[in-house]
């Protein structure tokens, strides 16, 4: 799992410094939102040909790491 997380990059010059996949302009948050909305891995890979299966796993691994924070607050919508 750790190797997947290395695919997540943060560069102030790309997407305002938001975490992205391999320096591409695919913010992790957008991909996670698509997965949460029910999009399958295969659908993501078809819609975004630059992505690889490992990139999707990297997004999920990144999200899993984030929930290990010591303080989590309720998200309002």
C-alpha positions as CSV (number, residue, x, y, z in Angstrom):
1,X,0.0,0.0,0.0
2,X,2.8,2.4,0.8
3,X,4.1,2.2,-2.8
4,X,0.7,3.3,-4.1
5,X,0.8,6.4,-2.0
6,X,4.0,7.5,-3.7
7,X,1.9,8.2,-6.7
8,X,0.2,11.1,-4.9
9,X,2.0,14.3,-5.5
10,X,1.6,17.8,-4.1
11,X,2.9,20.7,-6.2
12,X,1.9,24.3,-5.5
13,X,2.0,24.8,-9.3
14,X,-0.5,22.1,-10.1
15,X,-4.2,22.3,-9.0
16,X,-3.3,25.0,-6.4
17,X,-1.3,22.5,-4.4
18,X,-4.0,19.9,-3.9
19,X,-2.9,16.3,-3.9
20,X,-3.0,14.9,-7.4
21,X,-2.0,11.7,-9.2
22,X,1.6,11.6,-10.5
23,X,1.7,15.3,-11.1
24,X,-1.2,15.1,-13.5
25,X,-4.1,17.4,-13.2
26,X,-6.3,14.8,-11.6
27,X,-7.0,15.9,-8.0
28,X,-7.3,13.0,-5.6
29,X,-10.5,14.5,-4.1
30,X,-12.3,14.5,-7.5
31,X,-11.4,10.8,-8.1
32,X,-12.6,9.9,-4.6
33,X,-15.8,11.8,-5.1
34,X,-16.4,9.8,-8.4
35,X,-15.7,6.5,-6.6
36,X,-18.1,7.5,-3.7
37,X,-20.8,8.4,-6.3
38,X,-20.6,4.8,-7.5
39,X,-18.3,5.0,-10.5
40,X,-16.3,1.7,-10.9
41,X,-12.6,1.4,-11.3
42,X,-13.1,0.3,-14.9
43,X,-15.3,3.4,-15.7
44,X,-12.7,5.7,-14.2
45,X,-10.0,4.1,-16.3
46,X,-12.1,4.4,-19.4
47,X,-13.0,8.0,-18.8
48,X,-9.4,9.0,-17.8
49,X,-7.0,7.2,-20.1
50,X,-3.9,8.6,-18.3
51,X,-4.9,6.8,-15.1
52,X,-3.8,3.4,-14.1
53,X,-5.3,0.9,-11.7
54,X,-2.5,1.7,-9.2
55,X,-3.5,5.4,-9.3
56,X,-7.0,4.5,-8.0
57,X,-5.5,2.3,-5.3
58,X,-3.3,5.2,-4.4
59,X,-6.3,7.5,-3.9
60,X,-8.0,4.9,-1.7
61,X,-4.7,4.4,0.3
62,X,-4.4,8.2,0.7
63,X,-8.0,8.4,2.0
64,X,-7.4,5.6,4.4
65,X,-4.3,7.4,5.8
66,X,-6.3,10.5,6.3
67,X,-8.9,8.8,8.5
68,X,-6.1,8.0,10.9
69,X,-5.9,11.6,12.0
70,X,-6.3,12.2,15.7
71,X,-9.2,14.6,15.2
72,X,-12.1,14.2,12.8
73,X,-14.9,16.7,12.6
74,X,-18.4,16.3,11.2
75,X,-18.6,17.4,7.6
76,X,-21.5,19.7,6.9
77,X,-23.1,19.7,3.4
